[in-house]
Amino acid sequence: MFDRRQFLTTSAASLAAPGIARAALAKGLPDVAVVGAGVFGAFAALSLQEAGLSVVSLDQYGPVSPRASSSGETRSIRSGYGDQAFYSAWSAKALAKWRVREAEFGRKLLYPSARIELAREWLPGMLAQRRIFDGLKLPYEVASREELRRRFPQMAFDDVEFAFVETAASSVLVKAREAVLATIEAFEKKGGKSRFARAVPGEAKGGRLASLTLDGGETLSAGAYVFAVGPWGGKLFPELARPRISVWRSEYLYYGTPAGDPRYSWPHQPLWHDHIRGGWGFGSIERGLKYSVAPGPRVAVDPDTVERLPREELIRASRDYIAARFPGLAHAPIMEARVCQVDDARTTNFLIDRHPAFENVYIAFAGGGHGFKHGPMVGDYVRAMVMGQGVDLEARKLFALGAHPVG
């Protein structure tokens, strides 16, 4: 049945986006094809669909595949970013959006939790962070060694002088895998289409991408294309991405907690970042206490072919750390391991911009080790770009292709 209201809504949205209307309205094609269904792609697809556009989402391995950077069981949202004031503020805004989405999705995804940064002295980044928190009016504490021992007796603090304590007002543990799935499910409920397919740029005409090429030779055309492909950016756009973005492995382990002992689990165990011994971790939510050891020299990986097994030297380093910082877990069994990858720009900023060769192609990758928390903000930013609306100028200065020098 012809839905005049839906037609008018979609037509108005398409006409607001430069170049989309010609393909979408004239030929009955999707307004936008979003390639990649990780956290950036999922929120971009959802935000565009909510804006009245018709959107198809494609992912070569499906959402939350073990190969994806967004597929881990847990991630964190934090405003503690050292001297990076922009990301501190963006994270606080993202958390507000996450809370709205959690209520909309109708499932428990967010676990508010204090985050402690362990230190011997005030590092320059921590001093800047304190000033930024003051400016943003974000609550925090500075806890002495004695206070830390009282509040978190499961941890050893003999080498710690104090901790910068970010409160649960801005620090949250997230069920990452479930959050991405919930976002894709919401996208589909609102009329978005999902496809399990590998998509690469296809035919181009007159400065525009005309189609995607899928496995088997099938093509798919749309008015505009968003490539939120994370570590695959260098494979799809080698001349653009490879000189600017590196892809390296990240791994972490989950340690079994003692029977009947809640101290190592949420909400009793805080998130922590260790400026003394290195690494970071979270309290257990179903999986065990999570710890990511300081990785040492970066190891480049291919996200398609790398085996997802932790390295023995990092297992040993991780066990040594746990025994020192969590004496009660010195002999705890490793319950699970995760190996993913980080696609990181030299600047550590996201790369979100229109492709310089195509007026209807947009890229969104280089999430680094911190992109997940910003998913809702990135989705809205991509929507504004595609629809020709105004974007955050401060973000634009950081995210634009021209702000990412060739390395």
C-alpha positions in Angstrom: 0.0 0.0 0.0 1.3 3.5 -0.9 2.0 5.4 2.3 1.8 9.1 1.4 3.0 10.3 4.8 6.1 8.0 4.6 6.7 9.0 1.0 6.7 12.7 1.9 8.9 12.2 5.0 11.4 10.2 3.0 11.3 12.6 0.1 12.0 15.6 2.3 14.9 13.8 4.1 16.4 12.8 0.8 16.1 16.3 -0.7 17.9 17.7 2.3 21.0 15.5 1.5 23.1 16.6 -1.5 23.0 14.1 -4.3 20.9 11.4 -2.5 17.6 12.3 -4.1 18.7 11.7 -7.7 19.4 8.0 -7.0 17.0 7.2 -4.2 13.8 8.9 -5.5 14.3 8.5 -9.2 15.3 4.9 -9.2 13.7 3.5 -6.0 17.1 2.7 -4.5 18.1 3.0 -0.8 19.1 6.5 0.1 22.2 5.3 2.0 24.2 2.1 2.2 26.3 1.8 5.4 29.1 -0.7 5.1 30.2 -2.0 8.4 28.0 -2.8 11.4 30.3 -2.2 14.3 29.5 0.6 16.8 30.2 3.4 14.3 28.3 1.8 11.5 25.4 0.6 13.7 24.7 4.1 15.1 25.3 5.8 11.7 22.7 3.5 10.2 20.2 4.0 13.0 20.6 7.8 13.1 20.2 8.0 9.3 17.1 5.8 9.4 15.6 7.8 12.1 16.1 11.0 10.0 13.7 9.6 7.4 16.2 8.1 5.0 16.0 4.5 3.7 19.1 2.7 4.8 20.7 -0.6 4.2 23.4 -1.9 6.5 26.0 -4.4 5.2 28.6 -6.3 7.2 30.9 -9.0 5.8 30.9 -11.1 9.0 27.7 -9.9 10.6 27.4 -7.6 13.6 29.6 -8.4 16.6 31.7 -11.0 14.8 34.8 -12.0 16.7 36.8 -10.3 14.0 35.2 -6.9 14.8 36.7 -4.3 17.0 33.3 -3.7 18.7 32.7 -7.4 19.5 34.1 -7.6 23.0 31.8 -8.4 25.9 32.6 -5.2 27.8 33.9 -1.7 27.1 33.9 1.4 29.2 32.6 5.0 28.9 34.8 7.5 30.7 35.5 11.2 30.6 39.1 10.8 31.9 41.2 11.6 28.8 44.3 13.3 30.2 44.7 16.6 28.4 42.2 15.8 25.6 39.4 18.1 26.6 37.4 17.6 23.4 37.0 13.8 24.1 36.2 14.4 27.7 33.3 16.6 26.8 32.2 14.3 23.9 32.2 11.3 26.2 29.9 13.1 28.7 27.5 13.9 25.8 27.8 10.3 24.5 26.9 8.9 27.9 23.7 10.9 28.0 22.8 9.5 24.6 23.7 6.0 25.8 21.3 6.3 28.7 18.5 7.4 26.5 19.2 4.4 24.1 19.4 2.0 27.0 15.8 3.0 28.1 14.6 2.8 24.5 16.2 -0.6 23.8 14.7 -2.0 27.0 17.7 -4.0 28.2 20.4 -3.5 30.8 23.5 -2.3 29.1 25.1 0.3 31.4 26.7 -0.4 34.7 27.8 2.8 36.5 31.1 2.3 38.2 33.9 4.4 39.7 37.2 4.5 37.8 40.5 4.8 39.6 43.8 6.0 38.0 46.6 4.7 40.1 49.7 6.9 40.4 52.8 7.8 42.4 52.8 11.5 41.3 50.7 14.0 39.4 51.6 13.4 35.8 51.1 16.3 33.3 48.1 14.5 31.7 46.5 14.0 35.1 46.9 17.6 36.1 45.3 18.7 32.8 42.5 16.2 33.3 41.8 17.6 36.7 41.4 21.1 35.2 39.2 19.8 32.5 36.9 18.0 35.0 36.7 21.3 36.9 35.8 23.2 33.8 33.1 20.6 32.8 31.9 20.4 36.4 32.4 16.7 36.4 32.7 15.2 39.9 35.9 13.4 40.9 37.9 12.6 44.0 41.6 12.3 44.9 41.9 9.2 47.1 45.0 8.6 49.3 46.6 5.1 49.6 44.8 4.7 53.0 41.5 5.6 51.5 42.0 3.2 48.6 42.8 0.4 51.0 39.7 1.0 53.0 37.4 1.2 49.9 38.9 -1.5 47.8 40.6 -4.1 50.1 40.8 -6.7 47.3 43.6 -4.6 45.7 47.2 -4.0 46.8 48.3 -0.4 46.9 51.8 -0.5 48.4 53.3 1.2 45.4 50.4 3.7 45.0 50.5 7.2 46.5 47.0 8.2 45.4 44.3 7.8 42.7 42.3 10.1 40.6 38.8 8.8 41.1 36.3 9.4 38.3 32.8 8.8 39.8 29.9 6.8 38.4 28.4 10.1 37.1 30.8 9.9 34.1 32.3 6.4 34.3 30.3 3.4 33.1 30.9 -0.2 32.2 29.0 -1.3 29.0 27.9 -4.6 27.7 29.5 -3.9 24.4 28.4 -6.9 22.3 24.8 -6.6 23.5 24.8 -2.8 22.9 25.8 -3.2 19.2 23.2 -5.9 18.7 20.5 -3.8 20.4 21.4 -0.9 18.1 21.1 -3.0 14.9 17.8 -4.5 16.2 16.4 -1.0 16.8 17.6 0.0 13.3 15.7 -2.9 11.8 12.5 -2.3 13.8 12.5 1.2 12.4 12.5 0.0 8.8 16.3 -0.4 8.2 17.5 -3.4 6.2 20.5 -5.5 7.1 22.5 -7.7 4.8 25.2 -10.2 5.5 27.6 -9.4 2.7 31.1 -8.3 1.8 30.9 -5.0 0.0 33.6 -3.1 -1.8 33.5 0.1 -3.9 32.3 -0.7 -7.4 31.7 1.4 -10.5 32.3 5.2 -10.3 30.9 7.8 -12.6 31.5 11.6 -12.7 32.9 11.9 -9.2 30.3 9.7 -7.7 30.3 6.1 -6.6 27.6 4.3 -8.6 27.5 1.0 -6.8 29.0 -1.5 -4.4 30.3 -4.8 -5.6 29.2 -7.8 -3.4 30.6 -11.3 -3.3 29.4 -13.3 -6.3 29.5 -10.3 -8.5 26.2 -8.8 -7.4 26.0 -5.0 -7.3 24.0 -2.7 -4.9 23.4 1.0 -5.7 22.4 3.7 -3.3 22.3 7.5 -3.2 25.2 7.7 -0.8 27.6 5.4 0.9 29.1 5.3 4.4 32.1 3.1 5.0 32.4 2.6 8.8 34.8 -0.3 8.3 37.3 0.1 11.2 40.5 -1.9 10.6 39.4 -2.8 7.0 39.8 0.8 5.9 43.3 0.1 4.5 41.9 -2.7 2.4 39.1 -0.8 0.9 40.9 2.5 0.5 44.6 1.7 0.6 45.9 5.0 -0.7 43.8 7.0 1.8 43.9 4.9 4.9 47.2 2.9 5.0 49.5 6.0 5.2 47.4 7.4 8.0 46.1 4.5 10.1 47.8 1.5 11.7 46.1 -1.7 12.8 47.5 -3.5 15.8 46.5 -6.2 18.1 45.0 -5.8 21.5 44.4 -8.6 23.9 42.9 -9.2 27.4 42.1 -11.9 29.8 39.2 -12.7 32.2 40.2 -14.1 35.6 37.8 -16.4 37.5 36.7 -14.9 40.8 36.4 -16.9 44.1 33.2 -18.6 44.9 30.9 -16.4 47.0 33.3 -13.4 46.9 31.7 -10.3 45.3 34.7 -8.0 45.8 36.1 -8.5 42.3 32.7 -8.0 40.5 30.6 -5.0 39.7 29.7 -2.8 41.6 32.3 -3.6 44.2 35.4 -3.6 41.9 36.0 -0.3 40.1 37.3 0.2 36.7 41.0 1.0 36.9 43.9 2.4 34.9 47.4 1.8 36.3 50.0 4.5 35.6 52.6 2.5 37.7 52.5 -1.1 36.5 50.6 -0.5 33.3 47.4 -1.7 31.8 43.8 -1.4 32.7 40.8 -3.5 33.7 37.2 -3.9 34.8 35.3 -5.7 37.5 33.5 -8.9 36.5 30.1 -8.8 34.9 29.4 -12.5 34.3 32.8 -13.2 32.6 35.4 -12.7 35.3 37.7 -9.8 36.2 39.1 -8.3 33.0 42.7 -7.1 32.6 44.5 -5.8 29.5 48.2 -5.9 30.1 50.3 -3.0 28.7 51.1 -4.5 25.3 54.7 -3.3 24.7 55.7 -2.7 21.1 52.7 -2.7 18.7 52.2 -5.8 16.6 50.5 -5.2 13.2 47.7 -7.6 12.3 45.4 -8.5 9.4 41.8 -8.5 10.9 40.8 -11.2 8.4 43.5 -13.8 9.1 45.0 -13.2 12.6 44.4 -16.0 15.0 42.5 -14.9 18.1 44.8 -16.5 20.7 46.7 -14.6 23.4 50.4 -14.6 23.3 52.2 -16.6 26.0 54.4 -13.7 27.0 51.4 -11.5 27.6 49.7 -14.3 29.6 52.8 -14.4 31.8 52.9 -10.7 32.2 49.2 -10.6 33.0 49.5 -13.3 35.7 52.4 -11.4 37.3 50.4 -8.2 37.4 47.3 -9.9 38.8 49.3 -11.6 41.5 50.9 -8.2 42.5 47.7 -6.0 42.3 45.1 -8.6 43.3 46.8 -11.0 45.7 43.6 -12.9 46.2 43.6 -13.8 42.5 47.2 -14.9 42.3 46.2 -18.5 41.5 42.9 -17.7 39.8 42.2 -19.5 36.6 41.9 -17.7 33.3 38.3 -18.2 32.2 38.4 -16.5 28.8 40.7 -14.5 26.5 39.9 -12.0 23.7 42.1 -10.8 20.9 40.9 -7.9 18.8 42.5 -5.1 17.0 42.8 -1.3 17.2 42.7 0.9 14.1 44.5 4.0 15.2 45.5 7.2 13.5 48.8 8.9 14.3 46.8 11.8 15.8 44.7 9.3 17.9 41.6 11.2 16.5 38.8 9.6 14.5 38.8 9.9 10.7 35.3 11.0 9.7 34.9 12.9 6.4 33.7 12.8 2.9 35.9 10.8 0.5 38.0 13.3 -1.6 37.3 11.5 -4.8 33.5 10.9 -4.5 30.9 13.5 -3.6 28.5 10.7 -2.2 31.0 8.6 -0.2 31.7 9.1 3.5 34.3 7.4 5.7 34.2 6.8 9.5 37.0 4.8 11.0 40.2 5.1 13.1 38.3 4.6 16.3 41.5 3.7 18.1 41.1 2.2 21.6 38.4 4.6 22.6 35.9 4.8 19.8 33.2 2.6 21.3 32.0 5.0 23.9 31.4 7.7 21.3 29.2 5.5 19.1 26.0 7.6 19.5 27.9 10.9 18.9 29.6 9.5 15.8 26.3 8.2 14.4 24.7 11.7 14.7 27.9 13.3 13.2 27.8 11.0 10.2 24.1 11.7 9.7 24.7 15.5 9.7 27.5 15.0 7.2 25.5 12.9 4.8 22.4 15.2 5.0 24.4 18.3 4.5 23.6 19.7 7.9 26.0 21.6 10.1 28.5 19.6 12.1 30.4 20.3 15.3 33.2 22.6 14.1 35.6 21.5 16.8 35.0 17.9 15.9 35.5 18.8 12.2 38.9 20.2 12.9 40.0 16.9 14.5 38.2 14.4 12.3 38.7 15.8 8.8 41.0 14.0 6.4 43.2 17.1 6.2 43.9 16.9 9.9 45.4 13.4 9.5 49.0 13.7 8.1 50.4 10.9 6.1 52.9 8.9 8.2 
